[in-house]
Amino acid sequence: MILYVRGTLKEGDWVDEIHGTSSGFAKAAAEFGAVIAGAIWRTAFLEPGQPGGEIHGKAR
Protein backbone atom coordinates (compact mmCIF):
# COMPACT_ATOMS: atom_id res chain seq x y z
CA MET A 1 0.00 0.00 0.00
CA ILE A 2 1.18 3.49 -0.79
CA LEU A 3 -0.08 6.39 1.27
CA TYR A 4 -0.05 9.69 -0.59
CA VAL A 5 0.79 12.45 1.90
CA ARG A 6 2.09 15.11 -0.48
CA GLY A 7 0.44 18.39 0.35
CA THR A 8 -0.26 17.36 3.94
CA LEU A 9 2.52 19.59 5.26
CA LYS A 10 2.08 23.26 4.50
CA GLU A 11 4.43 26.23 4.74
CA GLY A 12 5.55 26.46 8.35
CA ASP A 13 5.49 22.65 8.75
CA TRP A 14 9.03 22.39 7.36
CA VAL A 15 12.44 22.93 8.99
CA ASP A 16 13.97 23.04 5.50
CA GLU A 17 13.06 21.70 2.05
CA ILE A 18 13.54 18.07 3.18
CA HIS A 19 12.77 17.86 6.91
CA GLY A 20 9.43 18.49 8.55
CA THR A 21 8.93 20.02 11.97
CA SER A 22 7.59 17.90 14.82
CA SER A 23 4.08 19.21 14.17
CA GLY A 24 4.52 18.57 10.45
CA PHE A 25 5.50 14.96 11.07
CA ALA A 26 2.52 14.64 13.43
CA LYS A 27 0.23 15.62 10.55
CA ALA A 28 1.74 12.95 8.30
CA ALA A 29 1.57 10.39 11.13
CA ALA A 30 -2.13 11.15 11.57
CA GLU A 31 -2.71 10.22 7.92
CA PHE A 32 -0.89 6.91 8.41
CA GLY A 33 -2.73 6.25 11.67
CA ALA A 34 -6.14 6.76 10.06
CA VAL A 35 -5.37 4.32 7.24
CA ILE A 36 -3.87 1.73 9.61
CA ALA A 37 -6.83 1.98 12.00
CA GLY A 38 -9.24 1.59 9.08
CA ALA A 39 -7.40 -1.48 7.82
CA ILE A 40 -7.44 -3.05 11.29
CA TRP A 41 -11.16 -2.31 11.68
CA ARG A 42 -12.00 -3.81 8.28
CA THR A 43 -9.92 -6.90 9.05
CA ALA A 44 -11.49 -7.39 12.47
CA PHE A 45 -15.13 -6.69 11.66
CA LEU A 46 -15.84 -7.46 8.00
CA GLU A 47 -16.27 -10.90 6.51
CA PRO A 48 -14.03 -11.72 3.53
CA GLY A 49 -15.58 -10.37 0.34
CA GLN A 50 -18.04 -8.15 2.21
CA PRO A 51 -18.54 -4.68 0.72
CA GLY A 52 -16.65 -1.98 2.55
CA GLY A 53 -13.33 -3.78 2.56
CA GLU A 54 -11.81 -1.31 0.13
CA ILE A 55 -9.52 1.46 1.34
CA HIS A 56 -10.73 5.04 1.02
CA GLY A 57 -9.07 8.40 1.48
CA LYS A 58 -5.59 9.15 0.32
CA ALA A 59 -4.32 5.58 0.29
CA ARG A 60 -3.43 4.25 -3.14
TAMO-V168786 format. One record per pair of residues at least 4 apart in sequence whose ideal C-beta (glycine too) atoms are under 6 Angstrom apart, sorted by sequence separation. I is the first residue (numbers start at 1). J is the second residue. If there is no record, write none. Layout:
# TAMO-V168786
I J
I J
This chain:
# TAMO-V168786
9 13
15 19
20 24
41 45
42 46
46 50
55 59
20 25
14 20
15 21
46 52
13 20
46 53
13 21
9 20
13 24
42 53
9 24
8 27
8 28
5 28
8 31
35 59
5 31
3 32
3 35
4 58
3 59
4 60
1 59
2 60
